[in-house]
Amino acid sequence: MDVKRGHKRNDLKIYLKTLDDTTNQIFGFIVDITKEGVMVTKEQGVEIDDVFQLRVVLPAEIDGKKEFSFSAKSRWSKKDSDSKFYDIGLQFIKLSPGDIEIIENLIQNFCFNADTD
């Protein structure tokens, strides 16, 4: 499935541990981010259009927060050809202005190729 994105991917300098907010178990690791969503790498694939409640452990305190919670819908899932992991595209659902500020801060300060436009 070819899913078009409106913003270019921003590769993170460090992978961000992401937890399932319901079970508090590790969901996977965010490897790139845009204002529209994230790509997560994890050991199992997911079904397309599943909705997840996730929490990210931030690499530094941002706007007084050490974690960032969000809802996201899976847009695609494929096995990484070079490893046993799956790459999963997640689209953010209903972000608040404060959430968008945290994402922009992550892109500006923790990505190699920052692009918040």
Backbone torsions as a table, in degrees:
resi	resn	phi	psi	omega
1	MET	NA	126.4	-179.4
2	ASP	-97.4	111.7	-179.1
3	VAL	-108.5	123.0	-179.9
4	LYS	-85.0	140.8	177.4
5	ARG	-116.4	152.2	-177.7
6	GLY	-87.0	-21.4	-178.9
7	HIS	-121.7	149.2	178.6
8	LYS	-74.9	150.8	179.7
9	ARG	-67.5	145.8	176.0
10	ASN	-119.1	112.8	-177.9
11	ASP	-75.1	126.3	179.3
12	LEU	-74.6	145.2	176.5
13	LYS	-72.5	-28.8	176.2
14	ILE	-133.6	143.6	177.6
15	TYR	-75.0	138.2	-177.3
16	LEU	-100.4	120.9	178.8
17	LYS	-63.9	130.8	-177.6
18	THR	-122.1	129.6	-177.5
19	LEU	-109.5	147.1	170.1
20	ASP	-73.1	119.1	-174.5
21	ASP	-68.0	-19.8	-179.6
22	THR	-82.2	-44.4	-175.4
23	THR	-99.9	-14.2	-175.6
24	ASN	64.5	18.1	177.2
25	GLN	-94.2	155.6	177.7
26	ILE	-63.9	126.7	176.5
27	PHE	-88.6	-44.2	-178.6
28	GLY	169.0	-157.9	-178.7
29	PHE	-132.0	128.5	177.0
30	ILE	-74.8	128.4	-179.4
31	VAL	-111.5	-24.8	171.8
32	ASP	-148.6	161.7	-171.1
33	ILE	-147.3	146.1	168.8
34	THR	-134.2	176.8	176.2
35	LYS	-71.7	-11.6	-179.8
36	GLU	-96.1	-26.1	-176.8
37	GLY	178.0	-167.3	-176.6
38	VAL	-137.9	159.3	166.8
39	MET	-109.0	128.2	-179.4
40	VAL	-114.5	142.5	171.4
41	THR	-108.7	134.5	-179.5
42	LYS	-152.8	168.2	-174.4
43	GLU	-74.6	-26.0	179.8
44	GLN	-119.7	148.6	174.1
45	GLY	-76.1	174.5	178.0
46	VAL	-132.5	163.7	175.6
47	GLU	-79.6	143.8	176.6
48	ILE	-65.4	140.6	179.1
49	ASP	75.2	6.5	171.5
50	ASP	-68.7	147.1	178.6
51	VAL	-110.5	135.2	-177.2
52	PHE	-124.2	144.8	171.3
53	GLN	-104.3	111.8	-171.9
54	LEU	-122.7	160.1	177.9
55	ARG	-136.8	131.9	-179.5
56	VAL	-108.9	133.6	171.8
57	VAL	-81.9	113.2	-176.7
58	LEU	-72.0	147.7	-178.9
59	PRO	-71.4	-17.0	176.7
60	ALA	-157.9	160.1	177.7
61	GLU	-64.1	130.4	179.5
62	ILE	-126.6	121.7	-179.0
63	ASP	51.7	39.5	178.0
64	GLY	78.0	7.0	-178.7
65	LYS	-112.8	141.7	175.8
66	LYS	-101.2	-14.2	179.0
67	GLU	-136.5	159.4	-179.4
68	PHE	-135.1	119.0	179.5
69	SER	-101.2	143.9	179.2
70	PHE	-157.2	160.4	172.2
71	SER	-103.2	143.6	179.8
72	ALA	-148.8	150.5	179.3
73	LYS	-111.2	134.4	179.2
74	SER	-73.6	131.7	-179.5
75	ARG	-106.9	-28.7	177.4
76	TRP	-160.8	159.7	179.4
77	SER	-152.7	126.4	178.8
78	LYS	-146.9	148.3	178.5
79	LYS	-72.1	132.4	176.6
80	ASP	-70.5	128.3	-174.7
81	SER	-68.0	-20.2	-176.9
82	ASP	-102.0	3.6	-177.7
83	SER	-153.3	-177.2	178.2
84	LYS	-89.0	3.6	-176.2
85	PHE	-95.2	163.9	175.3
86	TYR	-109.1	144.0	171.7
87	ASP	-100.3	132.6	-174.3
88	ILE	-131.2	128.3	176.5
89	GLY	-93.7	122.5	-180.0
90	LEU	-117.4	134.9	178.6
91	GLN	-104.8	128.9	178.1
92	PHE	-61.6	148.0	175.9
93	ILE	-119.4	125.7	171.6
94	LYS	47.4	68.4	176.5
95	LEU	-83.2	142.6	174.5
96	SER	-82.4	164.1	175.1
97	PRO	-56.5	-36.0	177.3
98	GLY	-65.8	-38.0	177.1
99	ASP	-63.3	-43.0	179.8
100	ILE	-62.4	-38.3	177.1
101	GLU	-62.2	-41.1	178.7
102	ILE	-63.7	-44.1	179.0
103	ILE	-62.2	-45.1	178.8
104	GLU	-62.2	-38.6	177.2
105	ASN	-63.7	-43.7	177.4
106	LEU	-59.5	-44.6	-178.9
107	ILE	-64.0	-46.7	-177.3
108	GLN	-67.4	-38.1	-170.7
109	ASN	-105.6	-14.3	-174.5
110	PHE	-129.8	13.9	179.0
111	CYS	-118.0	150.8	177.9
112	PHE	-70.4	-43.6	-171.8
113	ASN	-120.3	63.0	-173.3
114	ALA	-57.0	130.4	177.0
115	ASP	-150.6	99.0	-179.0
116	THR	-99.7	5.0	179.2
117	ASP	-72.2	NA	NA
